[in-house]
Amino acid sequence: MLEFGQFLCVELSRSVASMLPWDIPWYDPSHRVFFAALYSALGVIGFGTLTAVFLTIKRLKKGDDVHH
């Protein structure tokens, strides 16, 4: 039982404690794939949101009275 408990402690010390890039164990390929996909998806969502905000502000400043 003692060896199993030590095994769990070793696994816990290697787990991801934070989602920040400097806290991720990049030596594990599964972490690289998962976090690359995660940060790519967040980047696309953020870019789309900023684009929508920019276009909305641009159209509001233009002053067109065109409605749906």
N, C-alpha and C positions, 0 to 999 in steps of 0.2 A: 504494500500500500504506500510505503514511503517513496518508492521510486516513481509510482504513478503521480503522486503529488508534486514531485520535483519536475516531472515531465510537463505537468500543467503550468507550473511557474515559469519554465523556460518558454513555453508557448505564449504565455501572457506577456512576457518581457519583449517578445518579438512582434506583438500585435500593433496595429496602428492606433495610436492614442489621439491623433489629431488629423484633420483633413488637409492641413497646411502642407505645402510642397516640401518644406524643409524637415518635416517630421515623418515622411513616408520612407519606408525601407526600399529604396529603388533597386536593390540587388535582387529582389524577387520579381521575376517576369510577370507574374499575375498582377502585381501591384502596378507595374508600368502600364499594362494594357488597360486595366480598369480605370486608373486615374487619368490616363491620356484620353480615353473616351469620355470620362466625366467632365474634364476641363474643356474638351472640345465642344461638347454639348452645351455647357454653360457659356462658352464664348459665342457660339452661334445664337443662343437665346439672348445674350446681352447685346450682341451686334444688331439683331432684329429689333430689339426694344429701342435702342438708341436711334436706329434708322426711322422707326415709326414716330418717335418724339421729334426728331429733326424735321421730318416731312410735315408733321402737324403744325409745328411752329412756323415753318416756311409758308404753309398755306394760310395760316391765320394772319401773318404779316402781309401777305399778298392782297388780302381783302376781297377775294372773290365772293359773290353772293350766290354761288352755285350750291344747291342742296340736292339731296337724293330725291 
